[in-house]
């Protein structure tokens, strides 16, 4: 995937994982499981799974979730009370960056 497209895919994936919800919980089942258990949405990796199945399931995108044992109780409490998804710096930066106008 071309570098420009990689950045766009990463930003779109971040927005999908954080903003697309059903009953205020992430639409994505894997994200819902991990953040519900206190994990941090740590990093989005474009071109991480270039197998045929990886392209079919997620355009080759994979996500890292990080379990910080010190933050775990706070993350679970905030998620259960406010449905706030804890974000790693890389994911927060993707959300802070704007998309090209045709993708916004």
Secondary structure, DSSP 4 states (H G I P E B T S, - for coil): --HHHHHHHHHHHHHHHHH-EETTEESSHHHHHHHHTT-EEEEEETTS--SHHHHHHHTT-EEEEE--TTTHHHHHHHHHHH-PPPB-HHHHHHHHSPPPTTT-
